[in-house]
Amino acid sequence: MLRNSNDNINSRKGIHKIIRERRSITVFKDKPVEEAAVLLILDAGRWAPSSNNSQPWEFVIISEKARKNAIADLYIEAYNKRAKKVDENTRKKIVEIMPYLEDELKVPPFLIIVCANSEKSKSYLIDTSASIENMLLMACELGLGTNWIDLTTTDFAEEFNLKKLKEYLFIPEKVIPIAIIPLGFPEETPPPPARRRIRDLIHKDFW
Ligand SMILES: Cc1cc2nc3c(=O)[nH]c(=O)nc-3n(C[C@H](O)[C@H](O)[C@H](O)COP(=O)(O)O)c2cc1C
């Protein structure tokens, strides 16, 4: 079966359907989301696997307008800093999306700041990433849109003022912000970005 693997995998039901339909959303409706839905999403996050069941994740849920705006300001600041360091083409792309960046974090009714207590697990980044993916899938199942804005490993993350974010949200020293997940009703239905072909990434019995 694996030897003949092709990309025509059509049995999209249940979890497989959700996995295939989840998209990263950057444009949200200005429409409230019930707290019960947020709780379900966080519940999905806490049921993720983690090394030694360490569960190093912590979730800061932001709904106050002023706080969302302050986080959006840090987001823009990071992009502006990044724009100064990149080549001309990348700078043009950043300038193009600049007018929309604020709304990405200001419009959705909730921002989930996913954090990790680094003292609870050596693999806190992996554990917390599993938790994030669970939440993105749960949100999709509920008809809600999300994105994964990484605060730890990307070029953008290098420019993000984590210290300011931590001070602003009273996050303890040992706790590390890992990602911002905006959460709201999607205002867009982006086409699925291409994935590598399944036959190109399977190595049967040996590489
Ligand atoms: C570690 C990580 C960091 C990401 N950072 C960003 C980001 O800063 N901004 C953004 O719009 N999307 C970000 N994304 C979303 C990816 O761009 C997106 O998952 C990818 O293009 C595939 O699209 P899809 O999620 O719709 O399938 C990130 C995803 C991951 C896993």
PDBQT file of the ligand as one rigid body, heavy atoms in Angstrom, charges set to zero:
ROOT
HETATM    1  C1  LIG A 301       6.087  27.687  13.878  1.00  0.00    +0.000 C 
HETATM    2  C2  LIG A 301       5.105  28.431  13.016  1.00  0.00    +0.000 A 
HETATM    3  C3  LIG A 301       5.193  29.803  12.891  1.00  0.00    +0.000 A 
HETATM    4  C4  LIG A 301       4.279  30.505  12.120  1.00  0.00    +0.000 A 
HETATM    5  N1  LIG A 301       4.351  31.863  12.094  1.00  0.00    +0.000 NA
HETATM    6  C5  LIG A 301       3.408  32.558  11.416  1.00  0.00    +0.000 A 
HETATM    7  C6  LIG A 301       3.376  33.992  11.471  1.00  0.00    +0.000 A 
HETATM    8  O1  LIG A 301       4.190  34.627  12.152  1.00  0.00    +0.000 OA
HETATM    9  N2  LIG A 301       2.428  34.633  10.762  1.00  0.00    +0.000 N 
HETATM   10  C7  LIG A 301       1.508  33.968  10.015  1.00  0.00    +0.000 A 
HETATM   11  O2  LIG A 301       0.657  34.602   9.378  1.00  0.00    +0.000 OA
HETATM   12  N3  LIG A 301       1.494  32.608   9.953  1.00  0.00    +0.000 NA
HETATM   13  C8  LIG A 301       2.408  31.898  10.638  1.00  0.00    +0.000 A 
HETATM   14  N4  LIG A 301       2.382  30.520  10.618  1.00  0.00    +0.000 N 
HETATM   15  C9  LIG A 301       1.401  29.825   9.770  1.00  0.00    +0.000 C 
HETATM   16  C10 LIG A 301       2.055  29.256   8.502  1.00  0.00    +0.000 C 
HETATM   17  O3  LIG A 301       2.382  30.304   7.633  1.00  0.00    +0.000 OA
HETATM   18  C11 LIG A 301       1.066  28.272   7.855  1.00  0.00    +0.000 C 
HETATM   19  O4  LIG A 301       0.830  27.212   8.752  1.00  0.00    +0.000 OA
HETATM   20  C12 LIG A 301       1.575  27.663   6.536  1.00  0.00    +0.000 C 
HETATM   21  O5  LIG A 301       1.731  28.667   5.566  1.00  0.00    +0.000 OA
HETATM   22  C13 LIG A 301       0.593  26.619   5.975  1.00  0.00    +0.000 C 
HETATM   23  O6  LIG A 301      -0.688  27.167   5.813  1.00  0.00    +0.000 OA
HETATM   24  P1  LIG A 301      -1.961  26.528   6.551  1.00  0.00    +0.000 P 
HETATM   25  O7  LIG A 301      -1.693  26.629   8.037  1.00  0.00    +0.000 OA
HETATM   26  O8  LIG A 301      -3.130  27.363   6.131  1.00  0.00    +0.000 OA
HETATM   27  O9  LIG A 301      -2.078  25.118   6.103  1.00  0.00    +0.000 OA
HETATM   28  C14 LIG A 301       3.281  29.797  11.395  1.00  0.00    +0.000 A 
HETATM   29  C15 LIG A 301       3.188  28.412  11.530  1.00  0.00    +0.000 A 
HETATM   30  C16 LIG A 301       4.071  27.733  12.352  1.00  0.00    +0.000 A 
HETATM   31  C17 LIG A 301       3.910  26.237  12.539  1.00  0.00    +0.000 C 
ENDROOT
TORSDOF 0
